[in-house]
Amino acid sequence: MARTESAEAQLAELELLLSMFPSQEELEVEPVAYAELRAYVEGTDECPPSTRPELCVKIRTHSGVDVSLSCTYPSDYPKVLPEIVVRCGELSRAQHVCLVSDLRSYLRESCTAGEVCVLSAVDWLRDHTHEYLEKNDGADDGTKGATETQSAEIFTRLWIYSHHIYNKTKRKNILEWAKELHLTGFSMPGKPGVVCVEGLQAACEEFWA
């Protein structure tokens, strides 16, 4: 798939999502990247976009659970899968890891190269998140409780290096997620981007997951 074809597919998917989720409470799209992508596809700018498109869909599942799906498009998406981040405050870390792994497996198996897949991911999360809430984390309750108590009491500093952090929506999501987990720290926008969070080990691990 040529780069222009990839850009056309990306723009078509973004516009479809914007028509389906017209409110910013449902969908946030990084405006600069969206404008650059549109200009490139429409031919008003011959240079390929310098910023990768990013979006965040806020989903209410059939069981009433709130989930957010953040996606970043690689330049050759949909030839390759997008980068995805799922957040759900109702899930334990183990449940969250299992859900994300299964979602990625589903996308690899069901979305052939060249097909956009964000809407498929949204539908899958809406249909299946409740199944992971009902799962036992798979550890012995006594052992698990002791391990979680021990890790919860350990203070941890986590450094995360990202290829870049420019997007205001991504920076907002980082701050909100850290605040929800009672973590402190800072972020340094740029290329590369850096995020540092401090707090209890269990919260840091959930932030990273």
N, C-alpha and C positions, 0 to 999 in steps of 0.2 A: 504494500500500500504506500503510495507516494505521500510526501509530507503534506501537500495541499489536500489530498483526499482525507488524511487523518484529521486535518484542521476542519474540514467541512463536516466530517462525522462528529467531531467534538462540539462544534457550534450547533449543529442540528440537535444533539442531545441536550445541550444547555437550554436551548430555546424551548424544547419540549418540556423539560423540567420546570422552567419558568412559567409556562402556560398551565401546568398541572398544579404548581405550588406558587401562586401569585403573591402570597404574603411573605414578608421577610421573617415572620415568626415561624414559617414553615421551611423556607429555603433562603440561604444566603450564598451569593455568588460574588467572588472577588471582582470588583468592577473594572480595575485597570486591565487585568488579564482578559476579561470578557471583551472589553473594547478593542484591545490589541488583536484578539482572535478574530473578531468580526471584521476589522479593517483589513486584515490579511486575507480572509476568505473573500471579501467583497472586492479586493484588488486596489483599495485606496492606500494600502501600505504594502510594498513589495518585500519588506523585511519580515521574516518569521517572528512570531511573538517572543519577547524576551522574558516574559513571566508566564509560568505554567498556570493554567486555569485551576481554580480551587472552588469547592462548593461544600456546603453543609446542609443536609436535609434533616429536619426534626420530625420524627415519626411517632405517632401514637399507635401502638399495636392493638390487635383485636381484643386483647385482655386488658387494655387501658394502661400499659406500661410505656413510659417515655424513653425513646432511644434516639440518639443522634448519629448520623453517618456522615463523616467528612471524607471527601475524595480529592485527590490531586491527580491531574492528568499528566502522565509522561508525554513527551513530544510525539511519540509514535503510538499513543493510544488512539484507537482501540485495537491496534495490532498486539499490544500487551495490556495486561490488566492495570487498572488505576491503583494508586496507593490509597488504602482505606484505613480509617480509624473509626472504631465503634465505641460509643460511650453509653453506659446505662447504669445509673446509680443503684438499681435493684439487684444487679448481679454481683456475686462474689468474684474474686480474682480468678479462681479456677473455672467458674462458669463462664466468665468473660473470655478467657483464653480458649476454651473449648468452642464457644460460639464463633469467635473470629476465625479460628482454624477451619471450622466447618463451612463458614460463609466463603472463605477463599477457595476451598475445595469445590464447593458448588459452582462458583463462578468459573473456575478453570475447566470444569467438566461440561457445563451447560452453555457457556458463551464461547463460540468459536472465534478464532482470530479474525478481526475485522468487524466484529459486532460490538456495539456499545452495550454496557451492562449495568450502569448505575441504577436504572429503574428496576432491573431484575434483583439487584441487591436490596433495594428498598422493599420490594414485595416479599423477598425472602425473610428479612428481618421482621416485617409486620406479621408474617405467618408463623414464624418459628421461635421468636425470642422467648415466649412463655414456656416452651419445652425445656429451656435451659434453667429457668427459674425453678422448675419442678424437680430438676436433677439434684441428687446428692453429690457433693463434691468428691465422693469416692474415697474418703479417708476415714479411719476409725475415729469416732467422735472424741474419745479421750486423748489420743495421740495428736489429733488435729487441733484440739483446743489448747493443749500444752504448747504445740509448735507456734500457733498463732499468737498466744499470749507472749511467748518469748520474743518473737519477731516484732510484735507490737511495741515492746519496750526498748528496742534498739533504735538509737538515733542514727539516721543515714543522710548523707549528702549525695545526690545523684547529678551527674553531669551528662547532658545530652547534646550531641553535635548534629546539626541538620545541614543539609546541602545549602539551604538558604531559608531565611525567615524575613519576608517582606509583608506578607498578607496581613492586613489588619484583623480580618476575621479569625485567622489562625492564631494570632497573638491574643485576641480576646478569648478564644477557646482555651488556650494554655492557662491564662489567668483564672478563668472561671473554674477549670478542672482542678487547678492547684488549690484554689480557695475552698472548693467543695471538700477536698481531702485534708484540709487544715495544714497545708504545706506552705512554707515561705521560700523565698529565693528571688531570682531575677532572670530576665531574658535579654539577650543582645541581638537585635535584628541585624540582618546583613547577610553576606555570603562569605563564609558559612555563618549560620546562625547558631547561637549557643543558648541553652536553657539550663539553669541550675535550680534544683529544688532541694529543700531540707525538711526533715520531719521524721516521723516514725517509719520504720522499715516497711511495714505492711502497706502504708499509704504510698510510699515512694514506688514500691513494686506495682501497685495498682495504677499509679500515674503512668508508669512506663509501659504497662501492658496495653 
